[in-house]
Each structure stands twice: as C-alpha cells, then as structure tokens.
C-alpha cells in the first residue's frame, strides 16, 4: 500500500510541474491520489492544488474540496 501511495504522489508531483500536463493523465493521477485521501499529506496536497496556476489542477482541487466537505 505504501508503495502505491508513493507512486501516486510521485506521478502527481511530476504532472503538476509540467507546463502543459496531459488532462487524462492528471485525472487518473487525481483519482489515484484520492484513494489515499485519509492520509494528511494527500489531503493537504489536494487542498493546496486550488491555488495552482494550471486551470485543470485548480478544477481538480475544487472538485476534491467539494467531494470531501465535512
């Protein structure tokens, strides 16, 4: 399980650093990370994505926040 989390985090970080990441790859990486949303590092990472310069990443961040309101 930890290996899967590390792979998901690594892939997400790689994609968000790209100037024009592939939208399908971003969506898949987001879903992979959302599986680990109970981990504070993942929840924080997804929450902070709403301030990213890429519109797709911001949209995914807002989607995460909407789906995980408490």
Phi and psi in degrees as GROMACS dihedral restraints (atoms count N, CA, C in turn):
[ dihedral_restraints ]
;  ai    aj    ak    al  type     phi  dphi    fc
    3     4     5     6     1   -61.5    20    10
    4     5     6     7     1   -36.4    20    10
    6     7     8     9     1   -63.7    20    10
    7     8     9    10     1   -40.6    20    10
    9    10    11    12     1   -64.4    20    10
   10    11    12    13     1   -39.0    20    10
   12    13    14    15     1   -63.6    20    10
   13    14    15    16     1   -45.8    20    10
   15    16    17    18     1   -62.5    20    10
   16    17    18    19     1   -39.5    20    10
   18    19    20    21     1   -64.7    20    10
   19    20    21    22     1   -42.6    20    10
   21    22    23    24     1   -64.5    20    10
   22    23    24    25     1   -43.2    20    10
   24    25    26    27     1   -64.2    20    10
   25    26    27    28     1   -43.1    20    10
   27    28    29    30     1   -62.5    20    10
   28    29    30    31     1   -45.4    20    10
   30    31    32    33     1   -63.9    20    10
   31    32    33    34     1   -44.6    20    10
   33    34    35    36     1   -60.0    20    10
   34    35    36    37     1   -48.7    20    10
   36    37    38    39     1   -62.1    20    10
   37    38    39    40     1   -37.2    20    10
   39    40    41    42     1   -64.9    20    10
   40    41    42    43     1   -44.9    20    10
   42    43    44    45     1   -67.0    20    10
   43    44    45    46     1   -42.3    20    10
   45    46    47    48     1   -70.4    20    10
   46    47    48    49     1   -17.0    20    10
   48    49    50    51     1   -84.8    20    10
   49    50    51    52     1   -14.0    20    10
   51    52    53    54     1   -73.7    20    10
   52    53    54    55     1   149.2    20    10
   54    55    56    57     1   -68.3    20    10
   55    56    57    58     1   -43.3    20    10
   57    58    59    60     1  -134.5    20    10
   58    59    60    61     1    79.4    20    10
   60    61    62    63     1   -70.0    20    10
   61    62    63    64     1   150.5    20    10
   63    64    65    66     1   -65.7    20    10
   64    65    66    67     1   128.6    20    10
   66    67    68    69     1   -64.3    20    10
   67    68    69    70     1   -38.6    20    10
   69    70    71    72     1   -65.1    20    10
   70    71    72    73     1   -41.4    20    10
   72    73    74    75     1   -65.2    20    10
   73    74    75    76     1   -39.1    20    10
   75    76    77    78     1   -62.4    20    10
   76    77    78    79     1   -45.2    20    10
   78    79    80    81     1   -60.4    20    10
   79    80    81    82     1   -42.8    20    10
   81    82    83    84     1   -66.5    20    10
   82    83    84    85     1   -44.1    20    10
   84    85    86    87     1   -61.9    20    10
   85    86    87    88     1   -38.8    20    10
   87    88    89    90     1   -62.3    20    10
   88    89    90    91     1   -45.5    20    10
   90    91    92    93     1   -63.5    20    10
   91    92    93    94     1   -39.4    20    10
   93    94    95    96     1   -62.5    20    10
   94    95    96    97     1   -42.5    20    10
   96    97    98    99     1   -69.4    20    10
   97    98    99   100     1   -38.9    20    10
   99   100   101   102     1   -59.8    20    10
  100   101   102   103     1   -26.4    20    10
  102   103   104   105     1   -61.1    20    10
  103   104   105   106     1   -28.5    20    10
  105   106   107   108     1  -105.0    20    10
  106   107   108   109     1    25.5    20    10
  108   109   110   111     1   -62.4    20    10
  109   110   111   112     1   -18.7    20    10
  111   112   113   114     1   -73.2    20    10
  112   113   114   115     1    -9.2    20    10
  114   115   116   117     1   -87.5    20    10
  115   116   117   118     1   128.0    20    10
  117   118   119   120     1   -55.5    20    10
  118   119   120   121     1   -37.4    20    10
  120   121   122   123     1   -64.0    20    10
  121   122   123   124     1   -37.7    20    10
  123   124   125   126     1   -73.0    20    10
  124   125   126   127     1   -45.6    20    10
  126   127   128   129     1   -58.7    20    10
  127   128   129   130     1   -42.9    20    10
  129   130   131   132     1   -65.7    20    10
  130   131   132   133     1   -44.4    20    10
  132   133   134   135     1   -60.0    20    10
  133   134   135   136     1   -46.1    20    10
  135   136   137   138     1   -69.9    20    10
  136   137   138   139     1   -35.8    20    10
  138   139   140   141     1   -65.3    20    10
  139   140   141   142     1   -40.4    20    10
  141   142   143   144     1   -73.0    20    10
  142   143   144   145     1   -15.4    20    10
  144   145   146   147     1   -66.6    20    10
  145   146   147   148     1   -14.8    20    10
  147   148   149   150     1   -68.6    20    10
  148   149   150   151     1   -11.8    20    10
  150   151   152   153     1  -104.9    20    10
  151   152   153   154     1     6.9    20    10
  153   154   155   156     1   -69.9    20    10
  154   155   156   157     1   151.6    20    10
  156   157   158   159     1   -71.4    20    10
  157   158   159   160     1   -22.8    20    10
  159   160   161   162     1   -83.0    20    10
  160   161   162   163     1   126.2    20    10
  162   163   164   165     1   -62.4    20    10
  163   164   165   166     1   -37.9    20    10
  165   166   167   168     1   -64.5    20    10
  166   167   168   169     1   -42.6    20    10
  168   169   170   171     1   -66.2    20    10
  169   170   171   172     1   -41.3    20    10
  171   172   173   174     1   -60.7    20    10
  172   173   174   175     1   -43.6    20    10
  174   175   176   177     1   -61.4    20    10
  175   176   177   178     1   -41.9    20    10
  177   178   179   180     1   -65.0    20    10
  178   179   180   181     1   -37.5    20    10
  180   181   182   183     1   -62.7    20    10
  181   182   183   184     1   -44.6    20    10
  183   184   185   186     1   -66.1    20    10
  184   185   186   187     1   -36.5    20    10
  186   187   188   189     1   -61.9    20    10
  187   188   189   190     1   -44.4    20    10
  189   190   191   192     1   -58.3    20    10
  190   191   192   193     1   -48.3    20    10
  192   193   194   195     1   -62.1    20    10
  193   194   195   196     1   -40.5    20    10
  195   196   197   198     1   -65.2    20    10
  196   197   198   199     1   -38.7    20    10
  198   199   200   201     1   -77.8    20    10
  199   200   201   202     1   -17.2    20    10
  201   202   203   204     1  -120.8    20    10
  202   203   204   205     1    30.9    20    10
  204   205   206   207     1   -68.2    20    10
  205   206   207   208     1   143.7    20    10
